Amino acid sequence: MHYAAVILAAGKGVRMYSELPKVAHRAAGKPLISHVAGAVREAGIDDITLVVGHGREVIEEIFAGDAKIKFAVQEQQLGTGHALMQAEQEIDPACSLLVLAGDTPLLQASTIRQLIDFHQQGEYSATLLSAKISNPYGYGRVLRNIDDSFARVVEEKDASASEKSITEINSGMYCFQAGEVFRALTGISSNNAQGEYYLTDVLEVLKNKQQKIGIFLSNAEEDIYGINDRVQLAQAETLLRQRKNIALMKSGVTLIDPVSTFIDSAVQIGHDTIILPFTFIEGETVIGEHCEIGPGTRINDSTIGDGVSIEYSRVKQARVGDKCTIGPYSYLRPETVLLEGVKVGDFVEVKKSTIGKNSKIPHLSYVGDAIVGNSVNIGAGTITCNYDGKNKYPTILEDGVFIGSNTNLVAPVTIGSNSITGAGSTITRDVPPQSLAVERAPQKIITRKGRN
């Protein structure tokens, strides 16, 4: 059986009070719509169409590198039924069609698969996913017949007092026989309190045609939570991070205090790595095995090798080799590459530089636009003067170089292998291998003699 999915993502989300479309807001490091699309793919469905409207350029940009995602445009937001109509040209009428909301980032692939299995086994023309929740306010209520079969769905604004007391709610997630649902969409109207074309009205149309309607009552209540404002966004963020932390701990990662550890959904961490409190690991970061990260560290979109220690530091779009030691209070900026065994110590900033094996920058230094060889030692207070006000230039330190404390390396400059610079020097010319370079003005001592 071929399955396709339509994700409805055309709404503005007025309660977000934002220029961004609601589904573009992020939770656990990813846009809400990306969480939904990811769950669909994990459930085994690659035929995905997004119905976009408000801010569609933003959503199209989110999926710019994904050639398999298709788009349908809802120019006017006239309800969920109208939104699905816009996707008809993208859908094979012979397939089974999953319809989801783009603002449900907690949806899991397991729930999607259960819905699909229920739909297949019951041979239904339409199946809605429902859940029982303690506070159903705002959701459409599921009304059942005396034999427990589907009667209808009534929206909050159209519900009577007795109907509002029902706790089984419509999640807004469905499986349909695609041809049947698009035919039924021609039979719905906007004669309701919202003046919109409700997708739920399709269920009554199909029922009146003697089609089988299924209700899959899920016990995964969290999965159906929609995001309408920033309070709910924060709640979803908390739940997503809890799930991620639990999955990491079950895979062999130690989180000393999960409550104060913030790890994005896409992050990968190897076993026997320890994450200390007040640490943020974001984006597409990959961390190896047997590392100790934190406390007070923030890493994003970086690759960290095995056996690495990072303490009270910031790592941004960098690559760190095995057995490196970073911090406390280090800053690795984009395009920094540390090879194996490098030490970057306290109050050191490295930018767009490659640091060779077993080299050390112990403290209080800035290294930018540099190529540093193996077994180099850079003394405290050293800076690469890489910027002349218009352009940036490289500094090259070959293998075995020893840079004395408080050295200024005025780029472009190369220090040859196994050379030394004297402390306090300003080096403006290349230094040949196995040399000593010293640049200092003579020390002057002026006594107080002769003063009145």
Secondary structure, DSSP 8 states (H G I E B T S, - for coil): --EEEEEEE----GGG-SSS-GGGSEETTEEHHHHHHHHHHHTT---EEEEE-TTHHHHHHHTTT-TTEEEEE-SS---HHHHHHTTGGGS-TTSEEEEEETT-TT--HHHHHHHHHHHHHHT-SEEEEEEE-S--TTS-EEEE-TTS-EEEEE-GGG--HHHHT--EEEEEEEEEEHHHHHHHHTT----STT-S--TTHHHHHHHHTT--EEEEE-S-GGGG----SHHHHHHHHHHHHHHHHHHHHHTT-EES-GGGEEE-TT-EE-TT-EE-SSEEEETT-EE-SS-EE-SS-EEES-EE-TT-EE-S-EEES-EE-TT-EE-SS-EE-TT-EE-TT-EEEET-EEES-EE-TT-EEEES-EEESEEE-TT-EE-TT-EEE-B-SS-B--EEE-TT-EE-TT-EEESSEEE-TT-EE-TT-EE-S-B-TT-EE----------STT--
